[in-house]
Amino acid sequence: MAMMKNITIGQYIPGESLVHRLDPRTKILATFLFIALLFLVNTFTGYGLSALLLFLIVVLSRIPVKYVLRGIRPLMFIIVLTLCLHFFMTDGRVIFKIWFVKLTYEGLIRGLMMVSRLILLMIGSSLMTLTTSPILLTDGIESLLKPFKVVGVPAHELAMMMTIALRFIPTLVEETEKIMKAQMARGADFESGNIFQRAKSLIPILIPLFVSAFRRADELAIAMEARGYRGGEGRTRFRVLKFTYRDFVALVFVAAFVVVVGIYF
């Protein structure tokens, strides 16, 4: 259950920092540029500079570093699995060998790079949702997708679906914790046994969770209909997005950083 509380993606922390005040389109585009950078760099120096950029953004956003790093814990299984797969299944110069298990230098380097990419990808994505409210995130995604409406892309519907999906992650995590506590109070054991027994013990959690998720989705649909929601056509907005000078500076800085680090590192 402790792992559930560490999921930070989809959560929003209100604030008045410089990062919070940026236009949501700026943060969305900057996040995509940063993700592209992570797939361009192929040196530890490049990943180190990328981590430095993230640290600067965390400081400017005034979000506690411990809170941001806490979001890495749910990825520990994937991180360990990635390391093992690369360590012991990549051909190259052998560092040590025990029977048929061997650790290679190339596997060590590739595994550490992949883990660095996963961690930075998780933190970068989390920072966007931590500093952007769901409503602004919806408006930003819709605004960026609006030019594609000429080819039939439903910009508003896609933006609404993506935002609702992100917003429901913390809700489903909270619901999972409640179900786990209720099942443990009834004597359920999720810790002991082999991997198959543990997987089987998750059934009493998954079934109520799916029922709860469908119930919440139905309640949301009824609430939207009751409020006269009919999509994005003809809607007015309480907050009109404005691309300011600081947004321009921030986007140019991130773009220049991506180009320089991506080319030289």
C-alpha positions, -999 to 999 in steps of 0.1 A, spaced: 0 0 0 29 23 6 38 20 -31 3 33 -40 9 66 -22 41 72 -42 23 75 -75 27 112 -84 17 113 -121 -18 127 -126 -17 147 -93 -17 185 -91 -2 206 -64 -15 242 -65 11 270 -64 21 304 -76 56 296 -88 70 306 -121 64 271 -135 28 271 -123 21 304 -140 34 293 -174 9 287 -202 -1 250 -202 8 248 -239 44 258 -230 47 230 -205 32 204 -228 55 213 -256 85 215 -233 77 181 -219 75 166 -254 109 183 -263 124 168 -231 111 134 -240 126 137 -274 159 147 -258 160 115 -237 158 95 -269 185 115 -286 213 115 -260 235 85 -257 261 95 -231 260 98 -193 269 134 -197 238 140 -217 216 123 -191 234 143 -163 226 176 -181 190 165 -185 188 157 -148 203 191 -141 175 208 -162 149 188 -143 164 198 -110 163 235 -120 126 231 -130 118 215 -96 135 243 -78 116 269 -98 83 251 -92 89 250 -54 77 214 -53 97 194 -26 124 173 -43 115 144 -20 80 144 -33 91 143 -69 116 115 -63 89 95 -44 72 89 -78 102 67 -88 94 40 -62 65 24 -82 90 19 -110 115 -1 -90 103 -34 -103 106 -22 -139 140 -6 -132 154 -38 -116 140 -59 -145 155 -36 -171 189 -37 -154 189 -75 -152 178 -79 -188 206 -56 -201 232 -68 -176 230 -104 -184 215 -106 -219 238 -83 -238 268 -96 -256 302 -79 -252 333 -79 -230 327 -101 -200 333 -85 -166 325 -117 -147 308 -150 -154 292 -175 -131 282 -207 -149 260 -195 -178 253 -161 -162 276 -133 -174 278 -96 -169 292 -76 -198 306 -41 -200 282 -32 -228 252 -46 -209 262 -26 -178 264 7 -198 232 1 -217 213 -10 -186 223 22 -167 214 44 -196 180 28 -200 173 32 -163 184 68 -164 160 74 -193 131 57 -175 137 78 -143 140 111 -161 110 103 -183 89 96 -152 100 128 -134 96 150 -164 61 137 -171 51 141 -134 63 177 -133 38 187 -160 8 173 -141 21 185 -107 22 221 -119 -8 222 -142 -44 219 -132 -66 194 -150 -88 222 -166 -58 241 -179 -42 209 -191 -74 201 -211 -74 236 -226 -38 234 -235 -41 200 -252 -72 211 -271 -55 243 -283 -25 223 -296 -47 198 -314 -70 224 -328 -51 229 -361 -56 191 -368 -94 196 -368 -92 203 -405 -83 167 -411 -111 154 -388 -92 151 -355 -117 156 -326 -94 180 -306 -118 187 -277 -129 151 -272 -93 138 -273 -81 165 -248 -110 157 -225 -103 119 -226 -66 124 -219 -72 148 -190 -99 126 -174 -75 96 -177 -47 115 -160 -70 129 -134 -84 95 -125 -50 79 -118 -48 93 -82 -85 85 -77 -81 49 -87 -49 46 -65 -69 59 -35 -97 35 -43 -72 6 -45 -58 15 -11 -93 15 4 -101 -19 -12 -68 -34 0 -74 -22 36 -109 -36 35 -97 -70 22 -69 -71 47 -94 -65 75 -112 -96 63 -80 -116 65 -66 -113 30 -28 -118 27 -10 -100 -2 26 -105 10 32 -142 15 34 -170 -10 50 -174 -44 44 -152 -74 14 -172 -86 -2 -171 -51 3 -134 -49 -12 -129 -84 -42 -149 -74 -46 -129 -42 -50 -98 -63 -83 -110 -77 -103 -97 -47 -88 -63 -54 -92 -61 -92 -128 -71 -94 -141 -44 -69 -117 -19 -85 -131 -25 -120 -167 -22 -107 -158 10 -89 -141 25 -120 -171 18 -142 -194 32 -115 -173 64 -113 -173 67 -151 -211 63 -152 -215 90 -125 -192 113 -144 -211 109 -176 -244 116 -158 -230 147 -141 -217 160 -175 -251 155 -191 -269 171 -162 -248 202 -167 -256 204 -203 -222 192 -216 -224 188 -254 -187 189 -264 -165 218 -274 -186 234 -300 -198 269 -291 -182 268 -256 -169 299 -240 -140 299 -215 -136 315 -181 -98 316 -186 -84 324 -220 -50 311 -226 -24 337 -233 11 331 -246 33 356 -228 69 367 -230 80 344 -202 64 315 -221 84 324 -252 116 326 -232 110 293 -214 102 274 -246 132 289 -265 154 279 -236 142 243 -235 144 240 -273 179 254 -274 189 231 -245 175 201 -264 193 210 -296 226 216 -280 226 186 -257 210 163 -283 237 172 -309 268 172 -287 260 145 -262 
